[in-house]
């Protein structure tokens, strides 16, 4: 008998970035990271588990292509479901193989997934997508796991940030190399501090260099070790700011950390340039807002789009100014959210 589950998991924006990995394939970060779970930028994933008649686990033999297990991977859209591109489907099948092997599950899967925001554009769609896939697949298998176990499973998809998207509010993920300790921990709940994230989308197309490839390259930057040396102080400041709900303390460090990620990327061998002209225009606008007395700070993940962190009282001013920029295609208003949930509105 088949079973079905649908999970809705949010993206997150990192205040301290996971950048560089001990193990890229298993998502084991080089350094700790701290993030704010979002509310409106979500991935929705429905998973159906179907028993195999032959009783085999369905895991592809070693060396065989990932499409050999019989899973069906679909992208959900307004006109119905359609087959996912192979590069995308392959990563999903790899993760499903991992879960089948771990739980000795003699099943094949049907998966349908969609996002409420642009995918592959540096807005943490992998984090929300693999968190949703993990939660839905585990429930479809009839399992009830603790949050730390779900965090580990989401991370093992290869998206380390997915480990943080299984929790709401403000979250910390330790660094490696001891993989057993690398699961997300809560720092504060969504109701504890109402912050807003105004996202200036300057490009919605998938970025040319994936985050996974970025993790591999950045360790070649001559500034990478310098960044790691600065992180303990930044981490302490961000934790303190979250505990005290001190936006004056949080904002400058968040902006500094966002710039630093791209400094290291640009100085990697070969270099990675995520910024576009519109990125620079948004960054300059945020600086101008502060000069005018509107306290807002920018940060970016591995992509050209800019997250502007502010308090609720200043959100409307930030939205208005960013919406006037010619280079901004879309402004997404988001904020701290409570974390994943399950839904009865299935995509299959």
PyMOL commands that set and color helices and strands:
alter all, ss='L'
color gray80, all
select helices_A, chain A and resi 66-69+86-103+125-140+147-155+160-166+179-181+190-192+211-218+224-244+247-266+277-291+312-323
alter helices_A, ss='H'
color red, helices_A
select strands_A, chain A and resi 3-16+21-23+28-29+33-51+72-77+80-83+107-115+170-173+184-188+195-201+296-299+306-311+330-335+341-343
alter strands_A, ss='S'
color yellow, strands_A
deselect
rebuild
show_as cartoon
